[in-house]
Amino acid sequence: GITYLDHAGSALFPESLLKAFTDDLRNNVYGNPHSQNISSKLTYDTIEHVRYRILQHFHTTAEDYTIIFTSGCTAALKLIAESFPWIPEGTKQPSSRFCYLTDSHTSVVGMRGITASMNVLSVPIKPKEILVAESRLPAEEQNCTTPHLFSYPAQSNFSGTKYPLSWIQDIKSGRLCPIKLPGKWFVLLDAASYVSTSPLDLGVHQADFIPISFYKIFGFPTGLGALLVNNRIAPLLRKIYFGGGTAAAYLAGEDFYFPRKSIAERFEDGTVSFLDIIALKHGFDVLEKLTGGMEKIKQHTFALAHYTYTVLSNLKYANGAPVVRIYSDTDFSNPDAQGPIINFNVLDENGQVLGFAQVDSMASLHNIHVRTGCFCNTGACQMHLGISNEDIQRNLQAGHVCGDNIDLLDGCPTGSVRISFGYMSSFEDAQTFLNFIIATRLSNSDAEIPLQSVTKLPTESVPDDHLSFNKADKLSPILQIPDRGLRNIPSEAETTGSWPPEPEAESMRAAVSETAVPTCRKGGKPITVAKIYLYPIKSCSAFEVTEWPVGNQGLLYDRNWMVVNQNGVCMTQKQEPRLCLVNPSIDLKQKIMVIQAEGMDPISVPLEDNTGKEAVTCESKVCSHRVKTYDCGERIAGWLSAFLGRPCRLIRQSSDMKSKSHHKNTKGLSSATNLSLSLVNEAQYLLINVASILQLKGHISARLKEPLEIEELIRRFRANIVISAPESFEEEEWTEISIGALQFQVVGPCSRCQIICIDQQSGERNKEILQSLSAARGRKTNFGIYLMNQPFSSSFSNTLSVGSQVLPVLKENTEIQPPTSSEEKCSG
């Protein structure tokens, strides 16, 4: 099963909530609440009941607070910024200030864009600054009525730190000042993270604005939030736009508008999401029935976080070095000061950070779902990871943007890993996560020598018999990593080795870096093409050929088709490993693609581009990039659905809208952005080296009970071009290559995902493969290089053939940087 540890990202909804909601919809008719008929009156009354239920949940009443429904917490924050009674700079009155804690969500910090347009200054406040700002203003300045707004989170979504709710009254009363300035302070309490697992009593802690998102509490519905507004400030709010349902009266021909009296109706433009609001009633009912209330959720989730933190913080390598670095302001001893969030980075034996993307990939192999990055909280990320403002700007120039998988730059982390617990979390979830860390970090088998670039094999060239593959080879039994009992966490004496060991690696890297790399490869045995594969259907089985035409997008018909689910979303082996059992082959003479699978009759699809009027066109996304496609029809859709056991369809990329290359340009590839891509993730071709495979094979075989066959390992890496070179990993030193008349530019290394853990002949997973690669490559999961074909301008044949000689050009002493993309790289 799945171990879900991203409850701070979204809660999970129980089946009983959906059942209660759908039963409600079956038994009642809910009309538009702006109409006056019976069904509409039922909707209006139910919405008002839900408003009262929300107020009850937060221990307050309609006398003190108004509920304004929004599309989420972010929309609520935007509403505050637009409607707060700011006094701009340049007037006779003292001007307003918007102050916010730097440990705030992006949506809070983004409010300064609106305040700046209103000529109102914003002031970021660090947590340590608010703690020492206890100074009262002189009596004559306390009478100033200029409104200021201070925003802070009740709970940091980064670290789980709970900031004192007592700040609300202290700031409003003047006992605590964010900045020393005359005026009247109002408080915005960002409660989105806090209220998912903790009770909030607004009868005691009367903030002026409280934005929330309901999916953080219930998991369903999404796209619905609310702003709780203190009725004392509600009349002061200003609104410019008026939408449907907000006007008591207005004239279309003259500038006359009179708003509704109700604050909620005045600010809820258009028809509210009334069915989603009705679902909230069932959310509150089910939550209370399953848990007994928010106080019990608070205690339950904190107990899990406290236990996990205690074990995690005490994990050590054999040399005494910590396994993780935890980013926290507390010692997890008090649920009033710490929420159920643990933020950390995994370290190697020498204290170097392992990238969060690698940890995420390994966790996914164990069916553990975590969150990585900076979690839309750059301020907290900078504070805890020691990232300067200059670092942020430098990282952006290097291609790193929020939400991508570039986890390390110059050896420094750009983000971290976050786990979080919710009311559905169990002790078993915590144990599963801890066992995952122990199994992958403290395994005795990790004490091995890393593989290195340009490391000669014992033999000067790859023996010919290594290139004679036997297709009858069977998969070695899958290694199951045993869970270590949490009560028997290895002591320093019991754990040896590291993942990966670094001293030897560093010395070897230094030796390589001190050697000047020539511009052209000289001497040695020739490099030849050993294997050619294309993958007509993305993420399905390989089609091996001895020679094949080259088109504008790469190998002809390579990844021209893909399988999508019932929602039109691309399916890969990450979600459906049995895709590797779908075997497509191309018959150029008959102009068909034949698709086969065990237990199914073969089926064919024409190669002609069927983009006529009868084709159903659609738009899909591949690696976050939009492509235009068309559906291949009901017959093949039924065939695939029957084999995979789930509704799916086959679609093909339309010839009139090819995907453009979206990688970061490398030196010498000035026209790369104009090159066309098929449905690949990153580049036209992926190349791997048999010598590199052989060295990795030896490394993996030492960890497995039975060795992997070389062809099986090659197929896992899903390359287009497999070469036979004398030296392992020498391909990583190339900047461009020639194969016959074809010219290729090296784009960068391929950072591997969990697809390499799937046996391409059985569809079974083996977690050990990715872990072994990471251990072998020195905290990286790079294997193989991406290529783009230079524009072809020659009279020679556009054909790639097995046995052709490969002529590389070596790069200077610079490391190939992986292509920049927000998606995890894989060969698909």
QUIWOLIN-V328382 format. One record per residue. N is the residue number from 1. RES is the residue in one small letter. SS is DSSP state (H for helix, E for strand, L for the rest). Layout:
N_RES_SS + N_RES_SS
This chain:
1_g_L + 2_i_L + 3_t_E + 4_y_E + 5_l_L + 6_d_E + 7_h_L + 8_a_L + 9_g_L + 10_s_L + 11_a_L + 12_l_L + 13_f_L + 14_p_L + 15_e_H + 16_s_H + 17_l_H + 18_l_H + 19_k_H + 20_a_H + 21_f_H + 22_t_H + 23_d_H + 24_d_H + 25_l_H + 26_r_H + 27_n_H + 28_n_L + 29_v_L + 30_y_L + 31_g_L + 32_n_L + 33_p_L + 34_h_L + 35_s_L + 36_q_L + 37_n_L + 38_i_H + 39_s_H + 40_s_H + 41_k_H + 42_l_H + 43_t_H + 44_y_H + 45_d_H + 46_t_H + 47_i_H + 48_e_H + 49_h_H + 50_v_H + 51_r_H + 52_y_H + 53_r_H + 54_i_H + 55_l_H + 56_q_H + 57_h_H + 58_f_L + 59_h_L + 60_t_L + 61_t_L + 62_a_L + 63_e_L + 64_d_L + 65_y_E + 66_t_E + 67_i_E + 68_i_E + 69_f_E + 70_t_E + 71_s_L + 72_g_L + 73_c_H + 74_t_H + 75_a_H + 76_a_H + 77_l_H + 78_k_H + 79_l_H + 80_i_H + 81_a_H + 82_e_H + 83_s_H + 84_f_L + 85_p_L + 86_w_L + 87_i_L + 88_p_L + 89_e_L + 90_g_L + 91_t_L + 92_k_L + 93_q_L + 94_p_L + 95_s_L + 96_s_L + 97_r_E + 98_f_E + 99_c_E + 100_y_E + 101_l_E + 102_t_L + 103_d_L + 104_s_L + 105_h_L + 106_t_H + 107_s_H + 108_v_H + 109_v_H + 110_g_L + 111_m_H + 112_r_H + 113_g_H + 114_i_H + 115_t_H + 116_a_H + 117_s_H + 118_m_L + 119_n_L + 120_v_L + 121_l_E + 122_s_E + 123_v_E + 124_p_E + 125_i_E + 126_k_L + 127_p_H + 128_k_H + 129_e_H + 130_i_H + 131_l_H + 132_v_L + 133_a_L + 134_e_L + 135_s_L + 136_r_L + 137_l_L + 138_p_L + 139_a_H + 140_e_H + 141_e_H + 142_q_L + 143_n_L + 144_c_L + 145_t_L + 146_t_L + 147_p_E + 148_h_E + 149_l_E + 150_f_E + 151_s_E + 152_y_E + 153_p_E + 154_a_L + 155_q_E + 156_s_L + 157_n_L + 158_f_L + 159_s_L + 160_g_L + 161_t_E + 162_k_E + 163_y_L + 164_p_L + 165_l_L + 166_s_H + 167_w_H + 168_i_H + 169_q_H + 170_d_H + 171_i_H + 172_k_H + 173_s_H + 174_g_L + 175_r_L + 176_l_L + 177_c_L + 178_p_L + 179_i_L + 180_k_L + 181_l_L + 182_p_L + 183_g_L + 184_k_E + 185_w_E + 186_f_E + 187_v_E + 188_l_E + 189_l_E + 190_d_E + 191_a_L + 192_a_L + 193_s_L + 194_y_H + 195_v_H + 196_s_H + 197_t_L + 198_s_L + 199_p_L + 200_l_L + 201_d_L + 202_l_L + 203_g_L + 204_v_L + 205_h_L + 206_q_L + 207_a_L + 208_d_L + 209_f_E + 210_i_E + 211_p_E + 212_i_E + 213_s_E + 214_f_L + 215_y_H + 216_k_H + 217_i_H + 218_f_H + 219_g_L + 220_f_L + 221_p_L + 222_t_L + 223_g_L + 224_l_L + 225_g_E + 226_a_E + 227_l_E + 228_l_E + 229_v_E + 230_n_E + 231_n_H + 232_r_H + 233_i_H + 234_a_H + 235_p_L + 236_l_L + 237_l_L + 238_r_L + 239_k_L + 240_i_L + 241_y_L + 242_f_L + 243_g_L + 244_g_L + 245_g_L + 246_t_L + 247_a_E + 248_a_E + 249_a_E + 250_y_E + 251_l_E + 252_a_L + 253_g_L + 254_e_L + 255_d_L + 256_f_E + 257_y_E + 258_f_E + 259_p_E + 260_r_L + 261_k_L + 262_s_L + 263_i_H + 264_a_H + 265_e_H + 266_r_H + 267_f_H + 268_e_L + 269_d_L + 270_g_L + 271_t_L + 272_v_L + 273_s_L + 274_f_H + 275_l_H + 276_d_H + 277_i_H + 278_i_H + 279_a_H + 280_l_H + 281_k_H + 282_h_H + 283_g_H + 284_f_H + 285_d_H + 286_v_H + 287_l_H + 288_e_H + 289_k_H + 290_l_H + 291_t_H + 292_g_L + 293_g_L + 294_m_H + 295_e_H + 296_k_H + 297_i_H + 298_k_H + 299_q_H + 300_h_H + 301_t_H + 302_f_H + 303_a_H + 304_l_H + 305_a_H + 306_h_H + 307_y_H + 308_t_H + 309_y_H + 310_t_H + 311_v_H + 312_l_H + 313_s_H + 314_n_L + 315_l_L + 316_k_E + 317_y_L + 318_a_L + 319_n_L + 320_g_L + 321_a_L + 322_p_E + 323_v_L + 324_v_E + 325_r_E + 326_i_E + 327_y_L + 328_s_L + 329_d_L + 330_t_L + 331_d_L + 332_f_L + 333_s_L + 334_n_L + 335_p_L + 336_d_L + 337_a_L + 338_q_E + 339_g_L + 340_p_L + 341_i_E + 342_i_E + 343_n_E + 344_f_E + 345_n_E + 346_v_E + 347_l_E + 348_d_L + 349_e_L + 350_n_L + 351_g_L + 352_q_L + 353_v_E + 354_l_L + 355_g_L + 356_f_H + 357_a_H + 358_q_H + 359_v_H + 360_d_H + 361_s_H + 362_m_H + 363_a_H + 364_s_H + 365_l_H + 366_h_L + 367_n_L + 368_i_E + 369_h_E + 370_v_L + 371_r_E + 372_t_E + 373_g_E + 374_c_L + 375_f_L + 376_c_L + 377_n_L + 378_t_H + 379_g_H + 380_a_H + 381_c_H + 382_q_H + 383_m_H + 384_h_H + 385_l_H + 386_g_L + 387_i_L + 388_s_L + 389_n_H + 390_e_H + 391_d_H + 392_i_H + 393_q_H + 394_r_H + 395_n_H + 396_l_H + 397_q_H + 398_a_L + 399_g_L + 400_h_L + 401_v_L + 402_c_L + 403_g_L + 404_d_L + 405_n_L + 406_i_L + 407_d_L + 408_l_E + 409_l_E + 410_d_L + 411_g_L + 412_c_E + 413_p_E + 414_t_L + 415_g_L + 416_s_E + 417_v_E + 418_r_E + 419_i_E + 420_s_E + 421_f_L + 422_g_L + 423_y_L + 424_m_L + 425_s_L + 426_s_L + 427_f_H + 428_e_H + 429_d_H + 430_a_H + 431_q_H + 432_t_H + 433_f_H + 434_l_H + 435_n_H + 436_f_H + 437_i_H + 438_i_H + 439_a_H + 440_t_H + 441_r_H + 442_l_L + 443_s_L + 444_n_H + 445_s_H + 446_d_H + 447_a_L + 448_e_L + 449_i_L + 450_p_L + 451_l_L + 452_q_L + 453_s_L + 454_v_L + 455_t_E + 456_k_E + 457_l_L + 458_p_L + 459_t_L + 460_e_L + 461_s_L + 462_v_L + 463_p_L + 464_d_H + 465_d_H + 466_h_H + 467_l_H + 468_s_L + 469_f_L + 470_n_L + 471_k_L + 472_a_L + 473_d_L + 474_k_L + 475_l_L + 476_s_L + 477_p_L + 478_i_L + 479_l_L + 480_q_L + 481_i_L + 482_p_L + 483_d_L + 484_r_L + 485_g_L + 486_l_H + 487_r_H + 488_n_H + 489_i_L + 490_p_L + 491_s_L + 492_e_L + 493_a_L + 494_e_L + 495_t_L + 496_t_L + 497_g_L + 498_s_L + 499_w_L + 500_p_L + 501_p_L + 502_e_L + 503_p_H + 504_e_H + 505_a_H + 506_e_H + 507_s_H + 508_m_H + 509_r_H + 510_a_H + 511_a_H + 512_v_H + 513_s_H + 514_e_L + 515_t_L + 516_a_L + 517_v_L + 518_p_L + 519_t_L + 520_c_E + 521_r_L + 522_k_L + 523_g_L + 524_g_L + 525_k_L + 526_p_L + 527_i_E + 528_t_E + 529_v_E + 530_a_E + 531_k_E + 532_i_E + 533_y_E + 534_l_E + 535_y_L + 536_p_L + 537_i_E + 538_k_L + 539_s_L + 540_c_L + 541_s_L + 542_a_L + 543_f_E + 544_e_E + 545_v_E + 546_t_L + 547_e_E + 548_w_E + 549_p_E + 550_v_E + 551_g_E + 552_n_L + 553_q_L + 554_g_E + 555_l_E + 556_l_L + 557_y_L + 558_d_L + 559_r_L + 560_n_L + 561_w_E + 562_m_E + 563_v_E + 564_v_E + 565_n_E + 566_q_L + 567_n_L + 568_g_L + 569_v_L + 570_c_E + 571_m_L + 572_t_L + 573_q_L + 574_k_L + 575_q_L + 576_e_L + 577_p_H + 578_r_H + 579_l_H + 580_c_H + 581_l_H + 582_v_L + 583_n_E + 584_p_E + 585_s_E + 586_i_E + 587_d_E + 588_l_L + 589_k_L + 590_q_L + 591_k_L + 592_i_E + 593_m_E + 594_v_E + 595_i_E + 596_q_E + 597_a_L + 598_e_L + 599_g_L + 600_m_L + 601_d_L + 602_p_L + 603_i_E + 604_s_E + 605_v_E + 606_p_E + 607_l_L + 608_e_L + 609_d_L + 610_n_L + 611_t_L + 612_g_L + 613_k_L + 614_e_L + 615_a_L + 616_v_L + 617_t_E + 618_c_E + 619_e_E + 620_s_E + 621_k_E + 622_v_E + 623_c_L + 624_s_L + 625_h_E + 626_r_E + 627_v_E + 628_k_E + 629_t_E + 630_y_E + 631_d_E + 632_c_L + 633_g_L + 634_e_H + 635_r_H + 636_i_H + 637_a_H + 638_g_H + 639_w_H + 640_l_H + 641_s_H + 642_a_H + 643_f_H + 644_l_H + 645_g_L + 646_r_L + 647_p_L + 648_c_E + 649_r_E + 650_l_E + 651_i_E + 652_r_E + 653_q_E + 654_s_L + 655_s_L + 656_d_L + 657_m_L + 658_k_L + 659_s_E + 660_k_E + 661_s_L + 662_h_L + 663_h_L + 664_k_L + 665_n_L + 666_t_L + 667_k_L + 668_g_L + 669_l_L + 670_s_L + 671_s_L + 672_a_H + 673_t_H + 674_n_H + 675_l_L + 676_s_E + 677_l_E + 678_s_L + 679_l_L + 680_v_L + 681_n_L + 682_e_L + 683_a_L + 684_q_L + 685_y_E + 686_l_E + 687_l_E + 688_i_E + 689_n_E + 690_v_H + 691_a_H + 692_s_H + 693_i_H + 694_l_H + 695_q_H + 696_l_H + 697_k_H + 698_g_H + 699_h_H + 700_i_H + 701_s_H + 702_a_L + 703_r_L + 704_l_L + 705_k_L + 706_e_L + 707_p_L + 708_l_L + 709_e_L + 710_i_H + 711_e_H + 712_e_H + 713_l_H + 714_i_H + 715_r_H + 716_r_H + 717_f_L + 718_r_L + 719_a_L + 720_n_L + 721_i_E + 722_v_E + 723_i_E + 724_s_E + 725_a_L + 726_p_L + 727_e_E + 728_s_E + 729_f_L + 730_e_H + 731_e_H + 732_e_H + 733_e_H + 734_w_E + 735_t_E + 736_e_E + 737_i_E + 738_s_E + 739_i_E + 740_g_L + 741_a_L + 742_l_E + 743_q_E + 744_f_E + 745_q_E + 746_v_E + 747_v_E + 748_g_E + 749_p_E + 750_c_E + 751_s_E + 752_r_L + 753_c_L + 754_q_H + 755_i_H + 756_i_H + 757_c_H + 758_i_E + 759_d_L + 760_q_L + 761_q_L + 762_s_L + 763_g_L + 764_e_L + 765_r_E + 766_n_L + 767_k_L + 768_e_H + 769_i_H + 770_l_H + 771_q_H + 772_s_H + 773_l_H + 774_s_H + 775_a_H + 776_a_H + 777_r_L + 778_g_L + 779_r_L + 780_k_L + 781_t_L + 782_n_E + 783_f_E + 784_g_E + 785_i_E + 786_y_E + 787_l_E + 788_m_E + 789_n_E + 790_q_L + 791_p_L + 792_f_L + 793_s_L + 794_s_L + 795_s_L + 796_f_L + 797_s_L + 798_n_L + 799_t_E + 800_l_E + 801_s_E + 802_v_L + 803_g_L + 804_s_L + 805_q_E + 806_v_E + 807_l_E + 808_p_E + 809_v_E + 810_l_E + 811_k_L + 812_e_L + 813_n_L + 814_t_L + 815_e_L + 816_i_L + 817_q_L + 818_p_L + 819_p_L + 820_t_L + 821_s_L + 822_s_L + 823_e_L + 824_e_L + 825_k_L + 826_c_L + 827_s_L + 828_g_L
